[in-house]
Amino acid sequence: MSLNPAKNVVKNATCTFCGCVCDDIELHTEGDRIVKAKNACSLGESWFKYHTAEHLYPDALIDGKPATVEAAIEAAADYLYRANMPLVYGLSNVTCEAQREAVALAELIGGVVDSHTSL
């Protein structure tokens, strides 16, 4: 029995992080972790290597403390109601439908929309 985790290579993986949809990524895994993302840019490599599906935090936090999702929604609504020029940002990694809803929310609350590409 080997103590080393199983190693795999997945060729022609597609990165959806920034929207360029690069499809020539070669992913190297050890066990259930990606340890190398060949041909990926620094954003894609970071996304593949450090993005996780592990449940590391509670479903919701309010001021850093665990909360129910319902309480977090109420707190978020209150923050947005009291905000002056709220910013909707970081929509590059969500679906078109989610982007549409975020823009509608920004319009409803008098906010502004920006993306990471404005850098």
N, CA, C and O atoms as CSV, one atom per row, in Angstrom:
chain,resi,resn,atom,element,x,y,z
A,1,MET,N,N,0.841,-1.178,0.000
A,1,MET,CA,C,0.000,0.000,0.000
A,1,MET,C,C,0.884,1.238,0.000
A,1,MET,O,O,1.800,1.350,0.815
A,2,SER,N,N,0.613,2.169,-0.912
A,2,SER,CA,C,1.402,3.387,-1.054
A,2,SER,C,C,0.857,4.477,-0.147
A,2,SER,O,O,-0.356,4.620,0.005
A,3,LEU,N,N,1.760,5.246,0.455
A,3,LEU,CA,C,1.351,6.374,1.288
A,3,LEU,C,C,1.164,7.636,0.465
A,3,LEU,O,O,0.614,8.619,0.964
A,4,ASN,N,N,1.614,7.629,-0.798
A,4,ASN,CA,C,1.460,8.796,-1.664
A,4,ASN,C,C,0.051,8.812,-2.249
A,4,ASN,O,O,-0.453,7.785,-2.702
A,5,PRO,N,N,-0.587,9.997,-2.236
A,5,PRO,CA,C,-1.916,10.072,-2.849
A,5,PRO,C,C,-1.833,9.829,-4.348
A,5,PRO,O,O,-0.798,10.070,-4.969
A,6,ALA,N,N,-2.916,9.356,-4.917
A,6,ALA,CA,C,-2.965,9.088,-6.353
A,6,ALA,C,C,-2.721,10.374,-7.135
A,6,ALA,O,O,-3.257,11.432,-6.804
A,7,LYS,N,N,-1.890,10.259,-8.193
A,7,LYS,CA,C,-1.594,11.409,-9.045
A,7,LYS,C,C,-2.299,11.208,-10.377
A,7,LYS,O,O,-2.327,10.103,-10.918
A,8,ASN,N,N,-2.863,12.283,-10.894
A,8,ASN,CA,C,-3.593,12.259,-12.156
A,8,ASN,C,C,-3.249,13.495,-12.957
A,8,ASN,O,O,-2.822,14.509,-12.403
A,9,VAL,N,N,-3.437,13.408,-14.271
A,9,VAL,CA,C,-3.318,14.568,-15.145
A,9,VAL,C,C,-4.584,14.642,-15.983
A,9,VAL,O,O,-4.974,13.672,-16.633
A,10,VAL,N,N,-5.221,15.810,-15.958
A,10,VAL,CA,C,-6.414,16.046,-16.765
A,10,VAL,C,C,-6.018,17.043,-17.846
A,10,VAL,O,O,-5.632,18.172,-17.543
A,11,LYS,N,N,-6.115,16.625,-19.107
A,11,LYS,CA,C,-5.731,17.492,-20.220
A,11,LYS,C,C,-6.946,18.205,-20.782
A,11,LYS,O,O,-8.076,17.730,-20.667
A,12,ASN,N,N,-6.689,19.369,-21.398
A,12,ASN,CA,C,-7.729,20.169,-22.049
A,12,ASN,C,C,-8.853,20.583,-21.105
A,12,ASN,O,O,-10.021,20.624,-21.494
A,13,ALA,N,N,-8.490,20.888,-19.870
A,13,ALA,CA,C,-9.484,21.415,-18.929
A,13,ALA,C,C,-9.812,22.853,-19.321
A,13,ALA,O,O,-8.982,23.547,-19.907
A,14,THR,N,N,-11.004,23.286,-19.001
A,14,THR,CA,C,-11.441,24.643,-19.330
A,14,THR,C,C,-11.504,25.474,-18.063
A,14,THR,O,O,-12.071,25.046,-17.057
A,15,CYS,N,N,-10.921,26.659,-18.112
A,15,CYS,CA,C,-10.959,27.597,-16.996
A,15,CYS,C,C,-12.055,28.625,-17.275
A,15,CYS,O,O,-12.060,29.255,-18.332
A,16,THR,N,N,-12.964,28.791,-16.348
A,16,THR,CA,C,-14.059,29.744,-16.525
A,16,THR,C,C,-13.921,30.956,-15.610
A,16,THR,O,O,-14.863,31.738,-15.481
A,17,PHE,N,N,-12.766,31.124,-14.974
A,17,PHE,CA,C,-12.644,32.163,-13.953
A,17,PHE,C,C,-12.860,33.569,-14.488
A,17,PHE,O,O,-13.745,34.271,-13.999
A,18,CYS,N,N,-12.085,34.007,-15.477
A,18,CYS,CA,C,-12.167,35.415,-15.899
A,18,CYS,C,C,-13.091,35.634,-17.094
A,18,CYS,O,O,-13.412,36.778,-17.417
A,19,GLY,N,N,-13.514,34.588,-17.741
A,19,GLY,CA,C,-14.385,34.752,-18.887
A,19,GLY,C,C,-13.694,34.510,-20.217
A,19,GLY,O,O,-14.366,34.445,-21.246
A,20,CYS,N,N,-12.376,34.375,-20.231
A,20,CYS,CA,C,-11.665,34.077,-21.484
A,20,CYS,C,C,-11.913,32.635,-21.921
A,20,CYS,O,O,-11.757,32.319,-23.101
A,21,VAL,N,N,-12.285,31.779,-21.017
A,21,VAL,CA,C,-12.615,30.376,-21.251
A,21,VAL,C,C,-11.458,29.639,-21.928
A,21,VAL,O,O,-11.649,28.965,-22.941
A,22,CYS,N,N,-10.272,29.773,-21.367
A,22,CYS,CA,C,-9.108,29.038,-21.877
A,22,CYS,C,C,-9.380,27.544,-21.747
A,22,CYS,O,O,-9.807,27.072,-20.694
A,23,ASP,N,N,-9.126,26.801,-22.831
A,23,ASP,CA,C,-9.478,25.382,-22.822
A,23,ASP,C,C,-8.291,24.466,-23.067
A,23,ASP,O,O,-8.457,23.318,-23.481
A,24,ASP,N,N,-7.097,24.973,-22.812
A,24,ASP,CA,C,-5.894,24.146,-23.013
A,24,ASP,C,C,-5.143,23.929,-21.699
A,24,ASP,O,O,-3.927,23.735,-21.700
A,25,ILE,N,N,-5.856,23.961,-20.598
A,25,ILE,CA,C,-5.233,23.827,-19.290
A,25,ILE,C,C,-4.989,22.355,-18.988
A,25,ILE,O,O,-5.838,21.505,-19.257
A,26,GLU,N,N,-3.825,22.065,-18.429
A,26,GLU,CA,C,-3.486,20.710,-18.020
A,26,GLU,C,C,-3.403,20.702,-16.500
A,26,GLU,O,O,-2.528,21.340,-15.915
A,27,LEU,N,N,-4.311,19.981,-15.870
A,27,LEU,CA,C,-4.379,19.954,-14.414
A,27,LEU,C,C,-3.692,18.716,-13.867
A,27,LEU,O,O,-3.947,17.598,-14.314
A,28,HIS,N,N,-2.818,18.929,-12.892
A,28,HIS,CA,C,-2.125,17.843,-12.219
A,28,HIS,C,C,-2.691,17.747,-10.804
A,28,HIS,O,O,-2.720,18.733,-10.067
A,29,THR,N,N,-3.139,16.553,-10.439
A,29,THR,CA,C,-3.747,16.373,-9.129
A,29,THR,C,C,-2.962,15.375,-8.297
A,29,THR,O,O,-2.284,14.490,-8.819
A,30,GLU,N,N,-3.072,15.544,-6.999
A,30,GLU,CA,C,-2.598,14.561,-6.029
A,30,GLU,C,C,-3.742,14.343,-5.066
A,30,GLU,O,O,-4.102,15.242,-4.305
A,31,GLY,N,N,-4.310,13.161,-5.094
A,31,GLY,CA,C,-5.507,12.912,-4.296
A,31,GLY,C,C,-6.644,13.753,-4.837
A,31,GLY,O,O,-6.936,13.711,-6.032
A,32,ASP,N,N,-7.288,14.516,-3.968
A,32,ASP,CA,C,-8.405,15.357,-4.411
A,32,ASP,C,C,-8.018,16.818,-4.543
A,32,ASP,O,O,-8.894,17.681,-4.585
A,33,ARG,N,N,-6.724,17.119,-4.610
A,33,ARG,CA,C,-6.234,18.499,-4.711
A,33,ARG,C,C,-5.530,18.725,-6.048
A,33,ARG,O,O,-4.788,17.859,-6.513
A,34,ILE,N,N,-5.759,19.880,-6.663
A,34,ILE,CA,C,-5.026,20.284,-7.859
A,34,ILE,C,C,-3.730,20.924,-7.393
A,34,ILE,O,O,-3.746,21.870,-6.604
A,35,VAL,N,N,-2.608,20.410,-7.878
A,35,VAL,CA,C,-1.315,20.919,-7.430
A,35,VAL,C,C,-0.582,21.715,-8.514
A,35,VAL,O,O,0.377,22.429,-8.221
A,36,LYS,N,N,-1.036,21.589,-9.762
A,36,LYS,CA,C,-0.421,22.329,-10.865
A,36,LYS,C,C,-1.467,22.561,-11.939
A,36,LYS,O,O,-2.277,21.683,-12.237
A,37,ALA,N,N,-1.438,23.758,-12.518
A,37,ALA,CA,C,-2.352,24.092,-13.619
A,37,ALA,C,C,-1.510,24.614,-14.770
A,37,ALA,O,O,-1.361,25.824,-14.944
A,38,LYS,N,N,-0.959,23.695,-15.557
A,38,LYS,CA,C,-0.087,24.055,-16.670
A,38,LYS,C,C,-0.872,24.808,-17.737
A,38,LYS,O,O,-1.999,24.431,-18.060
A,39,ASN,N,N,-0.292,25.853,-18.279
A,39,ASN,CA,C,-0.856,26.730,-19.309
A,39,ASN,C,C,-1.881,27.725,-18.759
A,39,ASN,O,O,-2.421,28.523,-19.524
A,40,ALA,N,N,-2.158,27.697,-17.470
A,40,ALA,CA,C,-3.106,28.651,-16.900
A,40,ALA,C,C,-2.372,29.947,-16.553
A,40,ALA,O,O,-1.200,29.923,-16.178
A,41,CYS,N,N,-3.074,31.080,-16.682
A,41,CYS,CA,C,-2.500,32.356,-16.241
A,41,CYS,C,C,-2.486,32.361,-14.714
A,41,CYS,O,O,-2.953,31.409,-14.089
A,42,SER,N,N,-1.959,33.413,-14.115
A,42,SER,CA,C,-1.873,33.452,-12.653
A,42,SER,C,C,-3.255,33.432,-12.003
A,42,SER,O,O,-3.424,32.839,-10.938
A,43,LEU,N,N,-4.246,34.072,-12.630
A,43,LEU,CA,C,-5.601,34.035,-12.077
A,43,LEU,C,C,-6.169,32.614,-12.126
A,43,LEU,O,O,-6.713,32.116,-11.141
A,44,GLY,N,N,-6.033,31.976,-13.283
A,44,GLY,CA,C,-6.548,30.624,-13.444
A,44,GLY,C,C,-5.842,29.629,-12.546
A,44,GLY,O,O,-6.481,28.756,-11.958
A,45,GLU,N,N,-4.525,29.755,-12.435
A,45,GLU,CA,C,-3.775,28.838,-11.576
A,45,GLU,C,C,-4.231,28.971,-10.130
A,45,GLU,O,O,-4.445,27.973,-9.442
A,46,SER,N,N,-4.377,30.208,-9.677
A,46,SER,CA,C,-4.829,30.438,-8.308
A,46,SER,C,C,-6.228,29.867,-8.099
A,46,SER,O,O,-6.505,29.250,-7.071
A,47,TRP,N,N,-7.102,30.073,-9.071
A,47,TRP,CA,C,-8.470,29.572,-8.954
A,47,TRP,C,C,-8.486,28.047,-8.870
A,47,TRP,O,O,-9.155,27.475,-8.010
A,48,PHE,N,N,-7.756,27.399,-9.755
A,48,PHE,CA,C,-7.733,25.935,-9.747
A,48,PHE,C,C,-7.091,25.387,-8.477
A,48,PHE,O,O,-7.610,24.441,-7.885
A,49,LYS,N,N,-5.982,25.961,-8.056
A,49,LYS,CA,C,-5.231,25.399,-6.935
A,49,LYS,C,C,-5.827,25.719,-5.569
A,49,LYS,O,O,-5.682,24.930,-4.636
A,50,TYR,N,N,-6.487,26.851,-5.438
A,50,TYR,CA,C,-6.902,27.275,-4.099
A,50,TYR,C,C,-8.409,27.370,-3.908
A,50,TYR,O,O,-8.873,27.556,-2.783
A,51,HIS,N,N,-9.181,27.245,-4.983
A,51,HIS,CA,C,-10.642,27.237,-4.864
A,51,HIS,C,C,-11.045,25.863,-4.355
A,51,HIS,O,O,-10.557,24.846,-4.847
A,52,THR,N,N,-11.922,25.832,-3.386
A,52,THR,CA,C,-12.274,24.554,-2.803
A,52,THR,C,C,-13.776,24.442,-2.590
A,52,THR,O,O,-14.470,25.446,-2.430
A,53,ALA,N,N,-14.256,23.235,-2.589
A,53,ALA,CA,C,-15.666,22.988,-2.303
A,53,ALA,C,C,-15.845,22.580,-0.846
A,53,ALA,O,O,-16.957,22.278,-0.412
A,54,GLU,N,N,-14.742,22.571,-0.087
A,54,GLU,CA,C,-14.829,22.207,1.317
A,54,GLU,C,C,-15.698,23.214,2.067
A,54,GLU,O,O,-15.691,24.406,1.759
A,55,HIS,N,N,-16.423,22.734,3.025
A,55,HIS,CA,C,-17.296,23.587,3.828
A,55,HIS,C,C,-16.475,24.069,5.034
A,55,HIS,O,O,-16.491,23.446,6.096
A,56,LEU,N,N,-15.757,25.188,4.852
A,56,LEU,CA,C,-14.856,25.678,5.888
A,56,LEU,C,C,-15.507,26.662,6.852
A,56,LEU,O,O,-14.975,26.907,7.934
A,57,TYR,N,N,-16.641,27.223,6.478
A,57,TYR,CA,C,-17.286,28.258,7.282
A,57,TYR,C,C,-18.762,27.939,7.451
A,57,TYR,O,O,-19.301,27.099,6.730
A,58,PRO,N,N,-19.425,28.605,8.403
A,58,PRO,CA,C,-20.881,28.430,8.519
A,58,PRO,C,C,-21.574,28.946,7.261
A,58,PRO,O,O,-20.954,29.624,6.441
A,59,ASP,N,N,-22.836,28.629,7.111
A,59,ASP,CA,C,-23.581,29.071,5.933
A,59,ASP,C,C,-23.635,30.581,5.822
A,59,ASP,O,O,-23.702,31.109,4.712
A,60,ALA,N,N,-23.609,31.290,6.937
A,60,ALA,CA,C,-23.661,32.754,6.910
A,60,ALA,C,C,-22.921,33.311,8.121
A,60,ALA,O,O,-22.841,32.679,9.174
A,61,LEU,N,N,-22.381,34.518,7.937
A,61,LEU,CA,C,-21.731,35.250,9.022
A,61,LEU,C,C,-22.307,36.660,9.058
A,61,LEU,O,O,-22.566,37.254,8.012
A,62,ILE,N,N,-22.506,37.193,10.253
A,62,ILE,CA,C,-22.857,38.601,10.438
A,62,ILE,C,C,-21.829,39.161,11.410
A,62,ILE,O,O,-21.709,38.692,12.542
A,63,ASP,N,N,-21.093,40.162,10.960
A,63,ASP,CA,C,-20.022,40.746,11.768
A,63,ASP,C,C,-19.068,39.674,12.291
A,63,ASP,O,O,-18.607,39.739,13.431
A,64,GLY,N,N,-18.780,38.686,11.441
A,64,GLY,CA,C,-17.825,37.641,11.784
A,64,GLY,C,C,-18.356,36.535,12.668
A,64,GLY,O,O,-17.605,35.637,13.050
A,65,LYS,N,N,-19.637,36.579,13.002
A,65,LYS,CA,C,-20.219,35.560,13.880
A,65,LYS,C,C,-21.216,34.708,13.091
A,65,LYS,O,O,-21.923,35.225,12.225
A,66,PRO,N,N,-21.277,33.410,13.384
A,66,PRO,CA,C,-22.224,32.539,12.675
A,66,PRO,C,C,-23.657,33.042,12.801
A,66,PRO,O,O,-24.072,33.529,13.853
A,67,ALA,N,N,-24.403,32.915,11.709
A,67,ALA,CA,C,-25.799,33.367,11.683
A,67,ALA,C,C,-26.594,32.474,10.747
A,67,ALA,O,O,-26.027,31.722,9.954
A,68,THR,N,N,-27.903,32.564,10.848
A,68,THR,CA,C,-28.752,31.840,9.910
A,68,THR,C,C,-28.737,32.588,8.578
A,68,THR,O,O,-28.426,33.778,8.525
A,69,VAL,N,N,-29.072,31.887,7.524
A,69,VAL,CA,C,-29.144,32.522,6.209
A,69,VAL,C,C,-30.216,33.615,6.227
A,69,VAL,O,O,-30.022,34.688,5.656
A,70,GLU,N,N,-31.334,33.343,6.877
A,70,GLU,CA,C,-32.419,34.331,6.944
A,70,GLU,C,C,-31.948,35.614,7.623
A,70,GLU,O,O,-32.238,36.712,7.147
A,71,ALA,N,N,-31.220,35.479,8.736
A,71,ALA,CA,C,-30.708,36.661,9.442
A,71,ALA,C,C,-29.686,37.401,8.584
A,71,ALA,O,O,-29.634,38.630,8.602
A,72,ALA,N,N,-28.878,36.662,7.837
A,72,ALA,CA,C,-27.875,37.295,6.968
A,72,ALA,C,C,-28.540,38.064,5.834
A,72,ALA,O,O,-28.070,39.138,5.461
A,73,ILE,N,N,-29.620,37.532,5.285
A,73,ILE,CA,C,-30.356,38.236,4.228
A,73,ILE,C,C,-30.939,39.535,4.785
A,73,ILE,O,O,-30.857,40.580,4.139
A,74,GLU,N,N,-31.520,39.472,5.968
A,74,GLU,CA,C,-32.059,40.684,6.608
A,74,GLU,C,C,-30.952,41.715,6.845
A,74,GLU,O,O,-31.150,42.904,6.593
A,75,ALA,N,N,-29.793,41.269,7.327
A,75,ALA,CA,C,-28.672,42.178,7.588
A,75,ALA,C,C,-28.175,42.794,6.285
A,75,ALA,O,O,-27.901,43.993,6.229
A,76,ALA,N,N,-28.059,41.978,5.236
A,76,ALA,CA,C,-27.600,42.487,3.936
A,76,ALA,C,C,-28.570,43.520,3.390
A,76,ALA,O,O,-28.155,44.560,2.878
A,77,ALA,N,N,-29.869,43.233,3.499
A,77,ALA,CA,C,-30.876,44.188,3.027
A,77,ALA,C,C,-30.771,45.501,3.787
A,77,ALA,O,O,-30.898,46.572,3.193
A,78,ASP,N,N,-30.541,45.430,5.088
A,78,ASP,CA,C,-30.398,46.634,5.894
A,78,ASP,C,C,-29.147,47.417,5.499
A,78,ASP,O,O,-29.195,48.640,5.370
A,79,TYR,N,N,-28.033,46.718,5.309
A,79,TYR,CA,C,-26.788,47.388,4.875
A,79,TYR,C,C,-27.007,48.103,3.540
A,79,TYR,O,O,-26.601,49.253,3.368
A,80,LEU,N,N,-27.650,47.415,2.606
A,80,LEU,CA,C,-27.882,48.009,1.287
A,80,LEU,C,C,-28.838,49.200,1.367
A,80,LEU,O,O,-28.647,50.198,0.671
A,81,TYR,N,N,-29.855,49.098,2.205
A,81,TYR,CA,C,-30.817,50.189,2.352
A,81,TYR,C,C,-30.130,51.451,2.892
A,81,TYR,O,O,-30.438,52.564,2.465
A,82,ARG,N,N,-29.201,51.267,3.832
A,82,ARG,CA,C,-28.528,52.407,4.453
A,82,ARG,C,C,-27.302,52.884,3.675
A,82,ARG,O,O,-26.742,53.931,4.001
A,83,ALA,N,N,-26.879,52.153,2.670
A,83,ALA,CA,C,-25.641,52.478,1.949
A,83,ALA,C,C,-25.799,53.703,1.055
A,83,ALA,O,O,-26.881,53.982,0.538
A,84,ASN,N,N,-24.700,54.422,0.887
A,84,ASN,CA,C,-24.631,55.550,-0.036
A,84,ASN,C,C,-23.767,55.111,-1.215
A,84,ASN,O,O,-22.561,54.921,-1.053
A,85,MET,N,N,-24.358,54.948,-2.398
A,85,MET,CA,C,-23.665,54.479,-3.601
A,85,MET,C,C,-23.056,53.083,-3.419
A,85,MET,O,O,-21.846,52.923,-3.576
A,86,PRO,N,N,-23.867,52.076,-3.092
A,86,PRO,CA,C,-23.321,50.724,-2.933
A,86,PRO,C,C,-22.714,50.222,-4.242
A,86,PRO,O,O,-23.208,50.523,-5.329
A,87,LEU,N,N,-21.654,49.467,-4.117
A,87,LEU,CA,C,-20.926,48.935,-5.266
A,87,LEU,C,C,-21.238,47.458,-5.439
A,87,LEU,O,O,-21.091,46.671,-4.504
A,88,VAL,N,N,-21.666,47.088,-6.631
A,88,VAL,CA,C,-21.836,45.686,-7.004
A,88,VAL,C,C,-20.608,45.328,-7.828
A,88,VAL,O,O,-20.384,45.902,-8.893
A,89,TYR,N,N,-19.817,44.385,-7.341
A,89,TYR,CA,C,-18.507,44.108,-7.919
A,89,TYR,C,C,-18.233,42.615,-7.895
A,89,TYR,O,O,-18.781,41.886,-7.068
A,90,GLY,N,N,-17.378,42.166,-8.812
A,90,GLY,CA,C,-16.897,40.791,-8.772
A,90,GLY,C,C,-17.817,39.800,-9.446
A,90,GLY,O,O,-17.992,38.690,-8.943
A,91,LEU,N,N,-18.404,40.162,-10.558
A,91,LEU,CA,C,-19.379,39.297,-11.210
A,91,LEU,C,C,-18.779,38.407,-12.297
A,91,LEU,O,O,-19.518,37.780,-13.055
A,92,SER,N,N,-17.453,38.343,-12.383
A,92,SER,CA,C,-16.832,37.612,-13.485
A,92,SER,C,C,-16.970,36.113,-13.368
A,92,SER,O,O,-16.784,35.401,-14.355
A,93,ASN,N,N,-17.286,35.621,-12.204
A,93,ASN,CA,C,-17.318,34.181,-12.006
A,93,ASN,C,C,-18.730,33.681,-11.704
A,93,ASN,O,O,-18.903,32.654,-11.049
A,94,VAL,N,N,-19.742,34.416,-12.187
A,94,VAL,CA,C,-21.127,33.998,-11.985
A,94,VAL,C,C,-21.834,33.918,-13.334
A,94,VAL,O,O,-21.324,34.400,-14.346
A,95,THR,N,N,-22.990,33.313,-13.334
A,95,THR,CA,C,-23.739,33.143,-14.577
A,95,THR,C,C,-24.292,34.462,-15.094
A,95,THR,O,O,-24.369,35.448,-14.360
A,96,CYS,N,N,-24.671,34.467,-16.354
A,96,CYS,CA,C,-25.303,35.651,-16.955
A,96,CYS,C,C,-26.579,36.017,-16.203
A,96,CYS,O,O,-26.873,37.196,-16.006
A,97,GLU,N,N,-27.332,35.008,-15.787
A,97,GLU,CA,C,-28.566,35.261,-15.060
A,97,GLU,C,C,-28.281,35.955,-13.729
A,97,GLU,O,O,-29.002,36.872,-13.336
A,98,ALA,N,N,-27.232,35.516,-13.040
A,98,ALA,CA,C,-26.863,36.146,-11.770
A,98,ALA,C,C,-26.376,37.576,-12.006
A,98,ALA,O,O,-26.668,38.469,-11.210
A,99,GLN,N,N,-25.638,37.798,-13.091
A,99,GLN,CA,C,-25.198,39.154,-13.425
A,99,GLN,C,C,-26.402,40.057,-13.689
A,99,GLN,O,O,-26.432,41.203,-13.241
A,100,ARG,N,N,-27.387,39.543,-14.410
A,100,ARG,CA,C,-28.602,40.316,-14.707
A,100,ARG,C,C,-29.297,40.729,-13.413
A,100,ARG,O,O,-29.720,41.877,-13.275
A,101,GLU,N,N,-29.417,39.803,-12.467
A,101,GLU,CA,C,-30.065,40.098,-11.189
A,101,GLU,C,C,-29.244,41.104,-10.381
A,101,GLU,O,O,-29.814,41.967,-9.713
A,102,ALA,N,N,-27.926,41.004,-10.434
A,102,ALA,CA,C,-27.067,41.938,-9.707
A,102,ALA,C,C,-27.195,43.353,-10.264
A,102,ALA,O,O,-27.224,44.322,-9.506
A,103,VAL,N,N,-27.270,43.468,-11.577
A,103,VAL,CA,C,-27.448,44.785,-12.203
A,103,VAL,C,C,-28.821,45.348,-11.841
A,103,VAL,O,O,-28.942,46.540,-11.560
A,104,ALA,N,N,-29.850,44.511,-11.842
A,104,ALA,CA,C,-31.185,44.959,-11.455
A,104,ALA,C,C,-31.189,45.435,-10.004
A,104,ALA,O,O,-31.807,46.449,-9.682
A,105,LEU,N,N,-30.506,44.710,-9.136
A,105,LEU,CA,C,-30.408,45.124,-7.738
A,105,LEU,C,C,-29.691,46.461,-7.613
A,105,LEU,O,O,-30.132,47.336,-6.868
A,106,ALA,N,N,-28.585,46.624,-8.340
A,106,ALA,CA,C,-27.846,47.890,-8.298
A,106,ALA,C,C,-28.734,49.042,-8.742
A,106,ALA,O,O,-28.699,50.117,-8.143
A,107,GLU,N,N,-29.523,48.831,-9.780
A,107,GLU,CA,C,-30.435,49.881,-10.245
A,107,GLU,C,C,-31.491,50.191,-9.191
A,107,GLU,O,O,-31.821,51.354,-8.961
A,108,LEU,N,N,-32.018,49.156,-8.553
A,108,LEU,CA,C,-33.066,49.322,-7.542
A,108,LEU,C,C,-32.575,50.125,-6.339
A,108,LEU,O,O,-33.318,50.946,-5.801
A,109,ILE,N,N,-31.345,49.900,-5.915
A,109,ILE,CA,C,-30.828,50.543,-4.700
A,109,ILE,C,C,-29.979,51.780,-4.996
A,109,ILE,O,O,-29.412,52.376,-4.081
A,110,GLY,N,N,-29.890,52.167,-6.275
A,110,GLY,CA,C,-29.107,53.350,-6.629
A,110,GLY,C,C,-27.613,53.125,-6.537
A,110,GLY,O,O,-26.849,54.039,-6.226
A,111,GLY,N,N,-27.208,51.902,-6.809
A,111,GLY,CA,C,-25.793,51.555,-6.726
A,111,GLY,C,C,-25.089,51.635,-8.062
A,111,GLY,O,O,-25.671,52.061,-9.059
A,112,VAL,N,N,-23.839,51.227,-8.077
A,112,VAL,CA,C,-23.029,51.206,-9.283
A,112,VAL,C,C,-22.481,49.794,-9.472
A,112,VAL,O,O,-22.327,49.037,-8.513
A,113,VAL,N,N,-22.193,49.457,-10.723
A,113,VAL,CA,C,-21.660,48.134,-11.081
A,113,VAL,C,C,-20.269,48.325,-11.638
A,113,VAL,O,O,-20.036,49.237,-12.430
A,114,ASP,N,N,-19.349,47.483,-11.237
A,114,ASP,CA,C,-17.983,47.512,-11.768
A,114,ASP,C,C,-17.492,46.073,-11.840
A,114,ASP,O,O,-18.029,45.188,-11.173
A,115,SER,N,N,-16.459,45.846,-12.659
A,115,SER,CA,C,-15.882,44.493,-12.743
A,115,SER,C,C,-14.379,44.584,-12.508
A,115,SER,O,O,-13.787,45.663,-12.513
A,116,HIS,N,N,-13.795,43.429,-12.306
A,116,HIS,CA,C,-12.349,43.394,-12.066
A,116,HIS,C,C,-11.560,43.859,-13.277
A,116,HIS,O,O,-10.369,44.145,-13.152
A,117,THR,N,N,-12.175,43.942,-14.432
A,117,THR,CA,C,-11.447,44.369,-15.637
A,117,THR,C,C,-11.217,45.874,-15.687
A,117,THR,O,O,-10.498,46.358,-16.560
A,118,SER,N,N,-11.815,46.616,-14.768
A,118,SER,CA,C,-11.630,48.068,-14.773
A,118,SER,C,C,-10.268,48.479,-14.221
A,118,SER,O,O,-9.925,49.661,-14.256
A,119,LEU,N,N,-9.496,47.539,-13.720
A,119,LEU,CA,C,-8.182,47.848,-13.184
A,119,LEU,C,C,-7.324,48.471,-14.245
A,119,LEU,O,O,-6.168,48.805,-13.987
